[in-house]
Amino acid sequence: MVALTYVARPERTPSVAVQGLVLCATAAGRLPEHGLGRLLVTPALRGLVEVVDRVPTSAAAVLATPLRIALDRMRARGGIQRQTLTAVTASALATTPLRTAVGFLPSLRDYDQHHSLGDITAHTTILSGGLDALTPRAHAEAMARAIPGASHVHIPSAGHMLPQQEPRVVGEAIAAAIEAATAKRVAPVPVAS
């Protein structure tokens, strides 16, 4: 989402134009249309934001404790991949104040960069996971249709944490984007005779 916001900025100068773009388990907006994003438009969201905004910081930490305990138990029972994913999630929960996490939800609800997708000229690869409930495949497909020349790689067995779940696929997409950008910069200039 940060990358899409950056490439849509009108004040960007051509000297810093993005040449390669890998969009990994993301969306250009319209999150409430698919998956868990539908929860972003429930009346409960406004109430949750208001309650958490009024809860003292120490109480907010206590509210997050049961979730951290559940993640620790999942990590202990899972294989190496599950252990890694739950460790990353637990770390994020431990270091992100509840007020920050909940306060970010309205921004996710309102985020939309669809208007700028047709203007992207970078070599673009979009990666999605079939088990991703946060940014389901439909978001990746919509971006792939809207970004000229974009390719979409779908990994049915992966979820939202693609860099941790499928590092080889993500690495290959990044390498291809770098290679395409490098080739574009050093392309021979036609000589008129």
Summary of the structure (lengths in Angstrom):
residues: 193
radius of gyration: 19.8
end to end distance: 46.2
largest distance: 76.1
contacts: 542
relative contact order: 0.18
helix: 62%
strand: 10%
